[in-house]
Structure formats: structure tokens, C-alpha cells
């Protein structure tokens, strides 16, 4: 597998520009094309951390898009979502929704940025009264919601409490309650499935939009970019020793940046060596197989011609 990953490095999908597909907007990972009441979302191989785009990871976009489609299908009876079609492994066609300007982060464990804020005495910003004496990676009594703002590309999302969300007019109280309840329900479903696969869904973020006055899940769900996954069988022993958990998600990249390059979001991010890019690709493909139960097929070569052919075949681009 590693040979295939190294061979795909020069073909990793950094950007698309499909003329005639719609008005283009490039996000951190997705190239979004708006046409009428629909979006065509192309998930590239770009990877971001600390709100900076760092480069590309081979096959990452396909893994994320396939997994998002997997989760949207699995949870469609629990929460409506924006998915309409998947004409290519890297592409999702979605309803055009009015996005809520807040990300809904649900956490089951004290780790990541929450742990860093807790350790620094800044966790009160979430509007939650955390007890003293908690340890890194400790499980919480019940999942908590720690929303954040959605900032423009290149700016840092900031934690925000529910009262401030309403006070600032970002989301009204009724819609906030609805989205919060939906996020917690989706997280419970995700945790239950992860447990059945020998994993822990540690935390995740959800994005919601409004379509015909109904709340809809948008963007992605329970992917390695938007969630933390740990090996369930190793959790207790690692926690008892105070060791880091075995991670199957993007946190590996964040930790590499912090430990190996001293970078945590300020200044210019360092480039990712090819060995790191391949290691992250291996982690993502392993996580995909663990979560879905099926290995992801990989094919070395350029991605854009395949996507373009698929879009033409389905009529999204003129033949």
C-alpha cells in the first residue's frame, strides 16, 4: 500500500476549476460550485490544521467524501441532510441551504483544544462549569456541546457559549436548541457505531443549514477531518499510564506540527514532508476501513479527468 501512496503524491488533488459547473468558492478542503438551488462540492486532497492549508494528502478527499456519504445515509432517518447525489468518489451534489454561522462541536472526552483551554484555565468560555482535577483524555460524565464561530479562510474559529450565540443574533434560541439536540443525538449514534467497530468517537463537529425552513445537516459528518477517533481497546491502559491515545484522525497532523515543528497556528505553517503525507494517508485509509468495514479502492493517477468525465456523464457539465 505504501508504494501506491508514494506513487499518488504528484497526483494528489490540490485544486479544481470546472468551467460551467457554477460559481466557484474554494474552502479549506472543498471546492464548492453554486448553481441555482444546488451545490456541487468537490472534496480535494488538501489538508488543513489550525485554520491553515498545509498541502495535500493522497486519496484523502476520496476517503472523506465516501465516508461523509456513508454517514449521511446511515443517519438520514435521524436527521435530514443536504446530500442529493454522489456522481464521483470525490464529489457530492447537495441542496443549497442557508448555513448557520456556528459550528456545533460535541465532545465526549477532555482532549485537544478543550484540554488545552482547561489546563490554561480558559474553559469557562464554553459556558460550562468544569470541575477541578480532571485529567487529559478523561471521559466526561455525558457529552457536552462546545460551539465555535465559523470564520473566513485563514482566520481562527473561536469558542462561543450558547448565550453569546443568541445575544449576538447568530442563531435564535429556538433554532439553537433544535440544532443542539440534533447534534447530541447524531453524536450518540456515531459513538454507538464506532463502539461496534472497536473505536471511540471522541468528539466531532456538525454544521447545519436551513432548507425550506427545516434544519439540515450539511458539509460532512463523522470524518477523520471533523472528528477524533481512538482505538477503544487501548484507551484504558494508555489513560492509566498518561500516554497519548492511538489516533485515527487529523489530530496526528496537529500533534506532528506542535511536537516536530513547534507550530500551533501562528505564523507561516511548515511544509509537510512526503513521509508524513504518506503516513497520514495510511491513517485515513485505515480509519475508513475500520469505520465502514470495507477497504477503500485506490487507483494511482490524476483525479481531475475522472471527476470531469463523471460530471459530464451525469449532466452536471455539458457533454
C-alpha angles and dihedrals in degrees: 000000000000091000090056091048093052090046090054094053096094090046097050109133109250101162144351132206111183110180113216096022094101142270107333128223121173117214128184093281108358133064105215123203118193121203120164111305096347141071127211107209117197112195107212128196092253116129126203134190131176086009093299126114106233104183134273139315117204114251091358095122093051092048092050096046094046091048093047089053089048091054096042089055093045094051101034092109090051098046132004115241138194099248117126105157144353106209094168134017089253097042136078124182110207143178115264106249134176102248122223108239092232133077115222109219116189118194132192097176139041101248144110117022091349091059091046090051092045092050090049093048093247101112093103088081088080091062092243126122103226117195120238123255100041118148133224112275092011116153115247121232088246134352115281132206116233107176124198136196120256108235131188121270110290095024126100121251109234130215114249133182124233093250092055091047089059095038092054092048094240094130128359119243096253095050091044091055091048093050092045092052091047092049093051091047092050091048091053090052091048093049092050092052093045090051090054088055095050093258139111119228096213102181139331144182128236129197121203135196136184121244119179088343092305125118112244133183110240140177107027139324136219094345127147089255096052100033145044119234125188133187104260095205093058099041102091097046094045092047092049091052093044090240125146115265122250103258131203099188147062092295086086088068094047092050092048090053092049098044103033102032105019090235122142102160106296121110126354115341117235120244118261113242116234091248090058092046091053093045091053090048089053091051092050094048091047091050091049091054093044093051100041099030090231129092115240113244112236128198123186116230145070115324104200097070091052092049092047092051091049093049091050092047091055094044098248089118123036113263 
